[in-house]
Amino acid sequence: MNTKQYKDMSKPVSNPTGSDSLLAEADIAIIGGGVVGCAVARRMALEGASVVLLEKAADILDGASKGNSAILHTGFDAPAGTLEWECVQNGYREYLEIYQSLGLPLLKSGALVAAWTQEEEDRFEGILQKGRDNNVDDMRLLSKAEILRLEPNLAPHIRAAISIPGEYVIDPWSAPLAYVTQALENGGKLLCNANVTGGDFDGNKWVLKTGQGIVKSRYVINCAGLYGDILDHDVLGTADFTIKPRKGQFVVFDKAANKLIRSIILSVPTKRTKGIVLFPTIFGNMMVGPTAEEQDGRADASVDETILKELHAQAIEKVPSLKNIPVTATFAGIRPATERPEYRVIEYSERNWITLGGIRSTGLTSALGIANHVHTLLIRQGADYKAIETPSISKVPNLAEHLSRDYEKSGYGEIVCHCEMVTQREIEAALTSKAPAGSLDGLKRRTRVSMGRCQGFYCSARLAELTRGKFAESLGVGVADE
């Protein structure tokens, strides 16, 4: 196993006080600032534990979590009775309970599992039965006429579809930002550029080594995603699973495509993949993807022109009017699949360590459920905390096109990015928030600046002025009131 690959992914900043300086001491250290790590940090902070979240990059969401399809899943197709099924359903339920209080957008799109061939239609009964087994009771079969009344821009050769009204489109980046922000507001700490390179356990506490210094904690939660197996190997000396990176490429259509479909159009799944999805986004675009490509590289998020053309053609085949809609962007995400299809949640109770591995495409939905599962596991290991009775809650800025945006309110300063209508006030707020953007990519995820039609061609110069000196590598973010 290439243990050097994990260590080299982030270049830690120089630490003039020495690598043995104490950066933080907490009940729980969480390694990995993706959606799962952010959700675990929030849950355990609300449960009254002191937490520190360690991220090797300059900002959260720099790994697998930055590229996903942004769908809140019902879990209708999850393997029944598995931990994934439980976490997806619990995460779905909690998201719907908390999204308004955190200011998170929700677009009630519903989904259609669409059959374009007789072979696909023949598999419908199995899909419906699995949905019933998974307690998703509002699924129903639609005829061709019903489908085209609902989605008149779908190609007329569609045969039938299964309606899943409980599927939603959400913001893939604001959700984990809201989770980590609430963790900070309730006593947590976030350390970026803090690549974990080793650790020692004395039977009671961990001393984790980073390029910045050391972190002490009683418990460690490994949420390192694409590098979770390598982290286990480096620190524990063993790894019970192996990450098998799976690339998913996407094509993003211009906002002019937004009115062509209202539903998430799902493929009939196979044993290997759920297939490509055609779906509206919370930002007013339409996307098609992801592919499912096995590869060795954990950081290779490059795109392939031939594959992108195939995706584009498949989208046009299903929605012919897309032929006249320009493509705004293309990108790829990498899912941390393993040699087995299920989640790889592993307890090393004798060493106060929990690994959350193999959290793939359902991770955005299941993250809150996984966080609650971690709390249960820690209680079983002897952790005893007193939940905060009145936790601090604040809302993250809205970026959804179907809700009120910042530019519609007075005093925003100027419109910096005209493609996405990003204001100067939004950029300044993202740079000074409780979890400020630590990189340009982090700023894009918080505001969508330079992510529109021109991909930053017109706004880059002004953006450089506003961010001058802001992205020098720094140690991290402390308790919210510091």
Buried (B, 14 or more C-beta within 10 A) or exposed (E): EEEEBBBEBBEBBEBEEEEEEEBBBBBBBBBBBBBBBBBBBBBBBBBBBBBBBBBBBBBBBBBBBBBBBBBBBBBBBBBBEEBBBBBBBBBBEBBEEBBEEBBBBBBEBBBBBBBBEEEBBEBBEEBBEBBEBBEBEEBEBBEBEBBBEBBEBBBEEBBBBBBBBBBBBBBBBBBBBBBBBBBBBBBBBBBBBBBBBEBEBEEEBBBBBBBBBBBBBBBBBBBBBBBBBBBBBBBBEEBBBBBBBBBBBBBBBBBBBBEBBBBBBBBBBEEEBBBBBBBBBBBBBBBBBBBBBEEEEBEEBEBBEEBBEBBBEBBBEBBBBBEEBEBBBBBBBBBBBBEEEEBBBBBBEEBBBBBBBBBBBBBBBBBBBBBBBBBEBBEEBEBEBEEEEEBBBBEBBBBBBBEEBBBEEEEBEEBBBEBBBBBBBBBBBBBEBBBBBBBBBBBBBBBBBBBBBBEBEBBBEBBEEBBEEBBEBBBBBBBBEE
